[in-house]
Amino acid sequence: MAKSGKERSAKAAEKRIEYDEKELRHRVRLGTRQKLDELMAWNGITEINEAVQNLILNAHALGPSLSYQAMESPRHKIQISENVARMFLKESLAELKRDPGDERGSTSR
């Protein structure tokens, strides 16, 4: 006799409890999703769940030192060009000429 939908749902719920399964929900922006789609295409994976699980397992298999490279967040590097640095220095010196600051606070004893 075939199981009803309620019976299948109950059995699935029991298994989730038995295996201590946790549902992970995560929102990502378009660029991140495109990268995941590309990773999945490169590896012939069609299910997001499988891709995320594989990424976690493979990053963990790298160990503490190498997994850091896989897990670190890309940071924007701020680089000030020579032109901007020159303009900043020029404006700073001009401001100091206009208002040299409080001379009383800089007396030596």
N, C-alpha and C positions, 0 to 999 in steps of 0.2 A: 504494500500500500504506500502510495506517495505521501510525503510529508506536506503539511499545509505551510503556507507562508509564515504563519505565526510560529510554527514549530522550527522552521529553518532559522528564523530570526532569533528565537530563544537559544538555539544551539550555537549560533554565531556569537551571541552575547556571552554565553558561557565560555567559549574559547577565548574571546578577548580578555575576559577576567582571568582565565587560567594562564594565559601567556603574558599577562600584564601589558597588554597593548595600550598605547596612548595615541590619540589622534593629534597630529601636528597640523596647524593651519598657519599659513604664512602668505602674506601679500607681497608681491614684487612688482616693480615698475617694468615698463616695456623692455628696456635695455637688458635687464637681468633675465627676463623671460626669454628674450631672443637668444641670449647666450646658452640658457638651459636647452632651448629647442635645438640649437646647433650641436651641443654636446650629445643630445639624444640622437640626432640624425647621424652624427659621426659613428656612433656605437650601435646603431640599429635598435634603439630602445623606443618603445611607443608609449609607455606608461610613465607619467611623472613620478609616481610613487617608487617605481623601480629605479629610476635615475637618481632620485634623492637618496634612497637607501644605499645604492652602490657608491655614490659619492661619499657618504658617511663611512661606510665600511672600508673603502679604499684609503680615505684620509687617515682613518684610525690605524690601518695596517702599516702606514708609513712610520708610526711611532711618534714620540713626543717632539723630537727635534725636526724631522722632515715634515710632519703634519702641519707645523707652524707655517711653512711656506704655502701649503694648500689652503690654510684657514685664514691667513692674515688678510685684512681688508685693504683694498687698494686706497692709498691716501693721495690726495691732491698735493702736489709739491708746489710750493710758492717760490717762484724765481723772479727776482727783481732784475730787470734789464739794466744795462749800464746807462741808457738814456734816462730811465725813470730815476735811478739813483742820483744821477747828475742833477736832474730837475729838483729832486727832493733836497739835495744839499744846497742848491742855489736858493730855493725858497726858504729853507731854514736859516741860512746866513742873512738873507734879506729881512726876515722877521726879527732876528736878533739885533740887526742894525736899527730897525724901527722901534723895538721895545727890548732893551738889554736886560730887563728884569729888575728885581729888587737888590740894589747894591748894599743895603744895610745888612742883609743876611750873610754876606760873603766876607766880612771883616775878620782878619786873623788876630789873635791875641798874643 
